[in-house]
């Protein structure tokens, strides 16, 4: 990959099935009286049925980019479109609603609620979104079957292995049928074999969702270059801009 200046930074083209479009995204922080520009015009897109790797050295700003793409943090400039909607035009309540309706999150640690079963952990976000408990339970059972844990729904997280916990976390992220899945080192806490299994599952779910209206895309931050190479595309965050490999 060659160095790319801000002026040369390519806008990765979006298509009609893009679920995430970032263009000219800027993010600055005040640090010790100076301005630190973490993102300097970052641009990329993610389409339905596509899994995109986000790589870069520690401290490059990958988590900041994911937070902006996930509407958890405001950018200082640029365009952020989620499923065709311009997030910059929304107030905080609108951003929260859009995030809840269209985005699912998976983190390095599963963050499951320990006092609830696997099934209940998938039911809760649906009920928060206004889904009835009966419908939410059926959706939870469906997702647990998809991630290979149909027989483990009544188990609390402490009774699940690390790989099983992360599978439940993936199912929970998909509970409200998002258009975009954002994952930050989703296999980072797992051993090599379990990591491969969880990544294979995630890839199968994304690609298997298709490019139609029910499909979803995924942006996955990882330090594992072997896993990154198995995704559909790789974008590297370098000096505040994104360069496609």
Beta strands, then each sheet from edge to edge (+ up, - down):
strand 1: 18-31
strand 2: 34-47
strand 3: 51-55
strand 4: 77-82
strand 5: 85-86
strand 6: 103-106
strand 7: 180-184
strand 8: 217-221
strand 9: 233-238
strand 10: 241-244
sheet 1: 2+ 1- 4+ 5-
sheet 2: 6+ 7+ 8+ 3+ 9+ 10-
end
